[in-house]
Amino acid sequence: MPFRKEPPHLHGAVPHSAIVLVNLGTPDEPTRSSVRRYLKQFLSDPRVVEIPSRIWWFILNLFILPFRSGQSAAKYRTIWTREGSPLRIHTAQQAARLQAMLAERGHEDVKVAMAMRYGSPALPDVLDQLKADGCDRIVVLPAYPQYSGTTTASIWDSVFQHYARVRNVPELRLVKHYHDHEGYIHALRDNVQAYWDAHGRGQKLVMSFHGTPKRTLELGDPYFCECQKTGRLLAQALGLGPDEYLVTFQSRFGKAEWLQPYTAPTVQQLARDGVERIDVICPGFTSDCLETLEEISMEVRHDFESNGGKDFHYIPCLNASPAWIRGMAEIAEQHLIGWPTIQTPAQREARRLDAERGAQNAARLGA
C-alpha cells in the first residue's frame, strides 16, 4: 500500500498542537443532487447501517436515494440561511471561538480546526492541512457529547483509515464522550435557564436525543445510558423533579424498533392529556441543524398543536454560547495536559528563534 507524500521534514522545527472539532456533516447546498451525494456517503457507512453491504447497496441506491434525496432537500430549504447550512455556521463559530478562548487561557499555540465526518470540509483533508501546518499533536473532539458506535466510532474509523496511509503519524488523543462533564451540563443549564428567564417556563421539559436502533443497545452500545445520565444531571442542575421532565428519542428511520420513548408520539400524548405548554431541548446536538430546526421546531411542534397543545417552545442548541465555549475549553484542556501549549516569555522567544532557523533551513533546501 503506497503512503501519502510527506511534507519536507525540517530538523529543529517546533511541533504544534491542534484540536479538530468534528461534526456529522451537511450538504453543501439544499438541492436534490447535493443532498443525494451527502446521503449516499452518510448512509453507506457500515457504522450507521448494519445491514450486509450487498443487500444494503440495492436498497440504498434503488429505493432510498431516488426518493429521500428530494424530500430531504425540501426540508433543508426550510432551514437554509443566506450564509449557508446552520450546522456548518455554528460549528465554524464554535471552532473559532474555542481557539480564541484557549488563547485567552494561555494556550496560544493551539490551533482549532473544523471538520465534518460526511461532506465538507472532509476530515481527511483537514488532517492533511494540519500536517502541512506543522501540527504533530492532535486532539480529535467530536461534536457528540454521548458516545455511540454509530457516530463517535465512525469518526475514529475515518481517522485511523486516513493515518493507515501516512508515514509520519502525529500524536493523537481522542475524546470519547463528555455527556456528564460539568462544563457541558452547566452550559445546558445556563441555556435552558436563560430561555426560561426570557420566555417563562412550560409544564414539561422534553429532552429529545437522536435515536438509534434498539439493537445497538442490546449489542453493548452505551449511548442510551449516557443520554439518560445527561438528562438526569441536567434535571438536577435545573432543580426539576422526576415528573417535570422527559427523555425521548427522535429521528427514527426504517421499520426496526428504535430507542424509546419516541419524541413525536410522546409529545402528541402530552397534548391529549391536557398539557398546554411544553419546552423541548435537544441536548445531544451541540449545533442547531435539520434535526432540531425542522424536525423538532416544525414537525414536532405541529404534532403537539394538532393534538390540542397550545404553547410549544423549542430551546435552541448550545451553538456558540459563551457558556458552551467555556465548557469546550475545559474539556479541551483536560486532553491537552502534558503538551507544551502554554509558553513562558523565554519559551516564546526560543520558539521564535526555532521558527526562524526552520525557515532558513527550508530556504537552503529549496535553493
N, C-alpha and C positions, 0 to 999 in steps of 0.2 A: 504494500500500500504506500503510495507516494505521500510525503509530508508536504505541508504548505510551506511556501517560501518565507523565510525569516527575514526581518529587517537586519541590517548590519549590527553585529554585537560590538558595542563600544566599551572597552575596558575602562573602569573608573566611573562610568555613568551611574547616576544615583537612581535606584528604582523608586517608583512612585506607587501610591496606593489608590485604589478606586472602589467605588460601590456601584453595582449595576442594579437599578430598580427595575424589576421585570413584571410587567402586567400581561394579561391574557392576550390582548390584541384587538384590532378593529379593522374593518375595511378602509381602504384609502378614500373611497367615495361611496355615497349612498345609491349606487347603481347596481343593476342586476349582475353585470359582469364582474364588478369589483367584489360584491358580496359573494358571488359564486366562488371566486378564487380564494377568498378568505375562508369560507365554509369548507371548501374542499381540503385545505390544509388542516384546519381545525378538526374536522370530523374524520380525517384519515389517520389521526394519531391513535395508536392502539391503546394508549393510556386513557383516552376519552371514551372510545367504543371498544369493548372487549368482546368482539364477535370475530370468528375466523375471517382472515383478511380476504380470501377469495369470495366468500359469501357476501361480506360487507361491501366489497367493491361494486358488485352488481346493484345492491340496494342503494348505495350512496349515489352512484352515477346515473342509474336508470330511473330512480324514483324520487330520492330526496332532493338532490341538487336542482333538477329541472323545475321543481315546484316550489321548494323552500326559498330559493335564491330571490325570486321576485317578491315573495311575501315578506322576507326579511328586509329587502331593500326598501320596501314601502314603510316598514316600521322605522328603519334608520332615518328616513327622510323626516319623520316627525320630530326627531330629537337633534338633527344636524344643525350646527351653528355656522355663522359666517366664517369662523376660524377653523371649522372642521369638526372632527369627532370629539365629543365631550370627554371620552375616556383618554384619548391622546393628549388633549389640552390639559386636563387635570394631572395626569401622570408627569407631563413635562414640567408643570409648575411645581409639583412635589419634588422632582429631582433638582431643579434649580434652587429652590428654597432650602432643601436639605443641605446642599453644598454650601450655601451661604450661612446656614445655621452652624454647621460643623466648623466653618472658618471662624465664626464668632467665638466658638468654644475652644479655639486654638488649633484645630485640625486643618491647617492651611494647605497641607499637601495632599488632601483627599479630593479626588475628582469624582463627581456623581454623574452617571450616565443613565439615560432611559432606554429600555429595550422592550420588545414585545415577543411573546412566545410564538404568536402567529401574526403574520402581516409585517408591517414595518414601523419603526426600524427593527430589523431582524436581529435577534440575539447574537448569532454568529458574527454578523457584520460589526456589531458594537464591540464584541470581544476582540476582533481583529483591530479595530481602531484604537482600543485601549493599549494593545500591544505596541502599535505604531507610536503611541504617545509615551511609551516607556513605563507603563504600569505593570509591575511584576507582582503585585499583591492585590487580589481582587476578592471583595465580598459580594456574593450574589444574594440580593434581598428581594424575594418575591412580594408582590402586592397582595398576597393571600395570607391573612392572619392565621387561618386554620389550615393545617396540613391535610392534603388529600393526595392519593396516588394519581388522581385524575388531573391535578393542577400542578402542585409543587414538584412532584416526582417527574412530571413531564419536562419541567424546566431543567432538572438535573440531567435527564436524558439528553437534552439539546446541548447542555454544557459539556457533558462527557463525550458525546459524539463529535463535537467540534474539536476538542482537545486531543482526541484519538489520532488526529492528523497533524498535530502541532509538535514540533521537535522540542522547543523550549517552553514548557508549560509553566504558567505563573503559579504562585502560591494561592490556593483557593480556600475560602471559607464560605459555607453555605448556611443561610439562615433557614431553618426548617419551619418554624412557626413562632408566633408571638400572640396567640389567642388569649393568653392570660397575663400578658405583660402590663405592668402598671401604667406605662406611658400610653399604651393603646386603650386600655379600659378608661383611663382618666380623660383621654381625648373624646371617646364616645360619650362619656357622662357629660362633659362640658358642652358637647354638640347638642345633645338632647335638652339639657337644661337651658341653654341659650334659646333654643326654639320654643320651649315652654314659656320662658320669660316674655318672649315676643308675641306668642300666639295662644297662650293658655294651654291647658293640658286635657287630653282626652280621657275617656273612661278606661281604655285599654291601650297598652303599648305592645304592638305586634313587632317582633324581631324576626324578619324574614331573611333566611340564608338560602344561597343557591343549593338546589338539591343534587343528589347523586343516586344512582340505583341502590336499593336496599341491599342488594347482593354484595356491594363493596364493603358495607359494614360487617356483614356475615363472614367475609373473607379476611377481615382484620384491619380495614381502613379506619383510623381513629377520628375521621372528620366529624361524624355525628356527635361523638362525645366532646370534641373540642368546641363545637358550636354550642352545645348545651352549657358548657362551662363558661363560655363568653357571655351567654345570655344570663346565667346566674350571677356572674360577677358584675355585669352592667346593672342588673336589677338591684343588687346590694348597694352599688355606688349611688344609685338614684333613690334609695330608700323605698323600693317597691316591695309589696307583699306578693306571695305566690299567685294570688287571684288578680293581680293588676297587670300582668304581662304574659305573653305567649311567645314561644319559639316555634317557628314554622319554616317550611321549605318550599321554594318556588322553582319555576323553570323546568318542570317535568317534560321529558321528551321520550316518545315511544310508548309502548303498551306495558312494559315491565313495571313492577311496583318500585316506587322510589321512597326515599326517606319521608316519613310522615310526622306530624300532620302537614298536609298541603296548604299553602298560603291561601289560594283563591277560595276553596270550599270553607276554610275556617272563617275568613272574612265574611262570606255570604251568611254563614250561620250566626255570626255575631250580630249582623244586621237584622236577621229574622228573630233573634232573641231580644230585640229591643235596644241594643247598644247604639246610641245615636252618634257618638263620635269615637273614632279610633285614630291613633297615631301609629304610623308604620315607619320603621327604620330598617336598613339593610346592613348590619354590622360586618358581614363578610366581604362587602365591596368597599374598598378604600377610596374608589373614584366612581362618581356617577357615570352611568353607561346605559346601554339599551335595556338591560335587565332591571334597572332602577327607574329610569326616566320614562320608559314606555310601558314595560310590563307592570310595574308596581303603580307608578303615579297616574297612568292612564287606564290600563286594563283592569287592575285590581280595584282601583277607585270606582270604575263602572260596576264591577261586581258588587261592591258594598252598597253603592247608591241605588242600584236597580233592585236590590233586595230590601229596601226600606231604610238603609242607613242615611243619615243626614249630613254628617260632617267628617270628611276623610282628609287627614293631614299626612303628607309624605315628608319625612325629615331627611334632608339631603345627606349624602355621604360625607365623610371627613374631608375629602378633597385636599385642598392646600391650607386648611385652617391652621392658625398658629399653634394650637394645642397639639395637633397631629404632627406638625413638623417637629415640635419638641419631642414628641413621643418617638418619631422615627430616628431622631438624633440619638436618643437614649439607647434605642435598640442597636443602631449602627455602632455606637461607642463600645458596647459590650463585645462586639465582634471585631473591633479594631485593636483590642487590647494586645499589647506586645509589639505592635508595629510602630515604627518611628514616625507618627503622624503629627506630633506636637514638637516643635523645634524651639530651642533656646536661640537668642540672638547670635551666639557664636556658631551654633549648628547651621543657622540660616546662611551665615557668611561662608561657612565651609561648603555648603551645598551650592552656593552661587559660584564659588571657585571651581567646584567639581563640574558644574554645568559648562563653565567656560572652557575647561580643559576638554570636556567631551565634545564641544563644538569644534575646538581646534583639531582634535583627533579626526573628527568626521571630515573636516576640510582637507586634512592631509590625505585621508583615504580616498577622497574624491579627486584629488589632484593628479 
